[in-house]
Amino acid sequence: MLKEQLRFHLDDLTGAPTRALIARHLAGMHEHSPPESVHAFDVDKLRQPGVTFWSAWLGDDIAGCGALKRLDAQRGEIKSMRVADAFLGRGVGRAMLEHLMAEAKARGMRSLWLETGSAPAFIPALRLYESAGFVRCGPFEDYEEDPFSVFMTREI
């Protein structure tokens, strides 16, 4: 199974494959949401204190990525989760989500939060999060109500 073959790496965001996947992620967000509704992190924001970034690899190929941002002692936010186009539909997103949830729990967090898009292109992500126990909620932290955003949370 693909999940058992994936390797997760703490990533310093310097490698070309990682940077290309982040660029693809940002392009996809801008393709489906207006600029003011894109909350995805670029490389510089992914390097800020309190954010930890992982890449997932299958052999020599980057299969996905995701980040965990600490909101406070007990809460974290999932950021910049993306599956490489060649790996869509193969369980990489679920494996990354499970990895981020396990890391958050190991760091003493009790809940996870996320913001994702509301356009049809985001339906697979919404289904993934819902199937993992995330429920819709209102805006959190500095987010504001936005018809292009869906906010979700779950206890861990």
N, C-alpha and C positions, 0 to 999 in steps of 0.2 A: 504494500500500500504506500502511496506517495507520502503520507504523513510521517511514517517511520523513516523515510529516506531523507526528509528535510533536515538541514542543519541550520540552527539559529546562531547568529553571530552578533555580539555587541559591535556596532559599526561606527567608525569614526567619520563617516560621510565624505571620505576623500576619494574612494574608488570610482572609476568611470561608470561601472554598471549601476552602482547605487545612485549616483548623481543623475544618471539617465532615467532611472525608474522614478525618482522624485520629480524630475522635470515632466515626465509623462503623466504623473499623478496631478501635478499642478495644471497642466494643459487640459486634462480631462475635467477638472473642476471648473475651469474657466469656459470650457465648451458647453457645460450644462447649467451654469449659474451665472448671474451677473457679478461683476467684480466685487461689489460691496457685500456679496453673500458668500464669497469664497474665504473660508477660514483655514484652509490647509496651510501647513507650515512649509516654508522653503528651507534650504540647507542651513542658512544662518539661524533661523528660529529654532530649528531642530537641535542646534548646538547650545542653546541657552541653558543656564543652570536649571535643574529640576526636570529636564527632559532626557529620557534614555531612548536610544534608537537601536532597533535590531533589523537585520536583513535575514531573509530565509533563502537558503541555497539548495539546489538539487544538482549535484555534481559541480560543474564549473559555472552553472547558470543561476543568476539571481531569479528567484521565483516570487518574492514578495518582500514587503517591509512593513514596519509599524513602529509607533513610538508610544511611550507612556510618559505623561506629564503629571507631576505631583501637584495637586491643587492645595492640599494641606495634609496634616498628619494621617488622616483617615480616608481621603478621597483622591482618586486619580482620574485623568482624562485620557482616552485613547485618541491619538493623533496620527495623521498621515498613513493610515493603513491602505495598502495598495497591493494588488496581485499583478505580476507581469502578464501582459496580454497572452503570451504563449502558454500560461499556466491557468488561465481562467477556467473555472468549472471543475477543477481537479482537487479541491479540498485545501488549497494553500491558505485561503482566507480564514477558514475555520481553524486551521492549525495555528496561524498567527494570532488569531483572537484568543485561542486557548492558552497560547504562550504568554500573551500580554496579561491575561487574567491571572495566571499562575504567578507571574512576576509581581503583579500588584499585591496579591495575597501574601507572598513571601516578604514584601516590604511593609506589611502591616496595614495596608489599605483595606477598608471595609466596604467601599463602594466605588464603582467606575461610572464615568459619565462620557458622553460623546455627542458630537454634532455631525450630522451628515446631510446630504442634499435631499430634496423632495421631488425632483424631476424623475421621469420614468427611468432614466439611466441608473438611478440609485436604488431601484427596487431589489436587485440581488443583494446589495449591502443591507438594506432594511430587513429583508427576510433572514439573512444570516444573523444579524443582531437579535431579532425577535426570537429566532430558534435557540439562541444562546441565553435567553432569559431577560434580555433588555426590554424595558417598557418605555413608552413615550412619556415625556415630562415637559415641563416648561423650560425656558432658557435658564442657564446657570452661569455663574461667574460673570464675565463681562458681555456675554451674548445678549442679544435683544430678540424679541419676537420677529420672525422673518418668514414670509411664505415660502422661501426657497430653502429653509432649514427644518430639519427634524432633530429634536433633542431627545436623548434616551439615557437611561440609567439602570443600574442593577446592583444589588448587594452581592458581595463575594465572600 
